[in-house]
Amino acid sequence: MLSLNLGSVTSFPFIDRPQPKSIRDGIDILRDLGALTKDDDFDEADHYKLTEVGRTMPSSLLIPEFPNAD
């Protein structure tokens, strides 16, 4: 969603909104993989920005847990 400039996942108007825990878990996985980092330009806790790794992930067809698999 960040790569498409759709805004924060926590405030996105989903038709069928995911559970908050699912959103947090997804963010945690992407942070652990080095795809996201906290955006210090914002005071709110839910603002992240893509890292270089995160910018390359949407173009790969791999599941997030294995972005570097060959």
Short mmCIF file of the C-alpha atoms (twelve columns), coordinates in Angstrom:
data_MODEL
# 
_entry.id   MODEL 
# 
loop_
_atom_site.group_PDB 
_atom_site.id 
_atom_site.type_symbol 
_atom_site.label_atom_id 
_atom_site.label_alt_id 
_atom_site.label_comp_id 
_atom_site.label_asym_id 
_atom_site.label_seq_id 
_atom_site.Cartn_x 
_atom_site.Cartn_y 
_atom_site.Cartn_z 
_atom_site.pdbx_PDB_model_num 
ATOM 1  C CA . MET A 1  0.000   0.000   0.000  1 
ATOM 2  C CA . LEU A 2  2.905   2.336   0.688  1 
ATOM 3  C CA . SER A 3  4.388   1.669   -2.735 1 
ATOM 4  C CA . LEU A 4  1.052   2.705   -4.288 1 
ATOM 5  C CA . ASN A 5  0.785   5.844   -2.108 1 
ATOM 6  C CA . LEU A 6  -2.524  4.688   -0.621 1 
ATOM 7  C CA . GLY A 7  -1.765  6.137   2.788  1 
ATOM 8  C CA . SER A 8  -1.622  4.447   6.141  1 
ATOM 9  C CA . VAL A 9  -2.927  0.895   6.316  1 
ATOM 10 C CA . THR A 10 -4.496  1.684   9.695  1 
ATOM 11 C CA . SER A 11 -6.724  4.390   8.220  1 
ATOM 12 C CA . PHE A 12 -7.410  2.870   4.778  1 
ATOM 13 C CA . PRO A 13 -11.160 2.471   4.048  1 
ATOM 14 C CA . PHE A 14 -11.234 -1.302  3.483  1 
ATOM 15 C CA . ILE A 15 -14.569 -2.816  2.442  1 
ATOM 16 C CA . ASP A 16 -13.859 -5.784  4.705  1 
ATOM 17 C CA . ARG A 17 -11.440 -4.409  7.276  1 
ATOM 18 C CA . PRO A 18 -8.773  -6.827  8.585  1 
ATOM 19 C CA . GLN A 19 -8.506  -7.380  12.309 1 
ATOM 20 C CA . PRO A 20 -6.148  -4.851  13.983 1 
ATOM 21 C CA . LYS A 21 -3.909  -7.725  15.114 1 
ATOM 22 C CA . SER A 22 -3.551  -8.867  11.498 1 
ATOM 23 C CA . ILE A 23 -2.473  -5.380  10.464 1 
ATOM 24 C CA . ARG A 24 0.021   -5.158  13.342 1 
ATOM 25 C CA . ASP A 25 1.393   -8.618  12.527 1 
ATOM 26 C CA . GLY A 26 1.870   -7.654  8.872  1 
ATOM 27 C CA . ILE A 27 3.667   -4.452  9.843  1 
ATOM 28 C CA . ASP A 28 5.864   -6.371  12.282 1 
ATOM 29 C CA . ILE A 29 6.842   -8.908  9.596  1 
ATOM 30 C CA . LEU A 30 7.721   -6.163  7.116  1 
ATOM 31 C CA . ARG A 31 9.753   -4.304  9.773  1 
ATOM 32 C CA . ASP A 32 11.588  -7.526  10.715 1 
ATOM 33 C CA . LEU A 33 12.432  -8.073  7.047  1 
ATOM 34 C CA . GLY A 34 13.800  -4.548  6.760  1 
ATOM 35 C CA . ALA A 35 11.084  -3.433  4.340  1 
ATOM 36 C CA . LEU A 36 9.641   -0.720  6.603  1 
ATOM 37 C CA . THR A 37 11.063  1.829   8.964  1 
ATOM 38 C CA . LYS A 38 9.406   4.374   11.221 1 
ATOM 39 C CA . ASP A 39 8.804   7.691   9.464  1 
ATOM 40 C CA . ASP A 40 10.209  10.272  11.860 1 
ATOM 41 C CA . ASP A 41 8.507   13.083  9.922  1 
ATOM 42 C CA . PHE A 42 5.253   12.155  11.697 1 
ATOM 43 C CA . ASP A 43 4.408   12.117  15.400 1 
ATOM 44 C CA . GLU A 44 1.790   9.378   15.048 1 
ATOM 45 C CA . ALA A 45 2.914   5.817   15.753 1 
ATOM 46 C CA . ASP A 46 1.417   4.307   12.581 1 
ATOM 47 C CA . HIS A 47 3.490   6.138   9.967  1 
ATOM 48 C CA . TYR A 48 6.115   4.098   8.167  1 
ATOM 49 C CA . LYS A 49 8.178   4.496   5.032  1 
ATOM 50 C CA . LEU A 50 9.586   1.927   2.658  1 
ATOM 51 C CA . THR A 51 13.250  1.052   2.738  1 
ATOM 52 C CA . GLU A 52 15.204  0.054   -0.363 1 
ATOM 53 C CA . VAL A 53 14.299  -3.578  0.388  1 
ATOM 54 C CA . GLY A 54 10.654  -2.597  0.734  1 
ATOM 55 C CA . ARG A 55 10.667  -0.798  -2.610 1 
ATOM 56 C CA . THR A 56 11.900  -3.928  -4.398 1 
ATOM 57 C CA . MET A 57 9.452   -6.348  -2.768 1 
ATOM 58 C CA . PRO A 58 6.307   -5.428  -4.767 1 
ATOM 59 C CA . SER A 59 8.079   -6.255  -8.031 1 
ATOM 60 C CA . SER A 60 8.966   -9.747  -6.829 1 
ATOM 61 C CA . LEU A 61 6.400   -12.490 -6.774 1 
ATOM 62 C CA . LEU A 62 7.736   -13.955 -3.557 1 
ATOM 63 C CA . ILE A 63 5.923   -14.228 -0.281 1 
ATOM 64 C CA . PRO A 64 7.157   -11.526 2.136  1 
ATOM 65 C CA . GLU A 65 9.008   -13.928 4.409  1 
ATOM 66 C CA . PHE A 66 11.356  -14.912 1.544  1 
ATOM 67 C CA . PRO A 67 12.254  -11.750 -0.428 1 
ATOM 68 C CA . ASN A 68 15.852  -12.844 -1.002 1 
ATOM 69 C CA . ALA A 69 15.196  -16.461 -1.995 1 
ATOM 70 C CA . ASP A 70 16.876  -17.591 -5.187 1 
# 
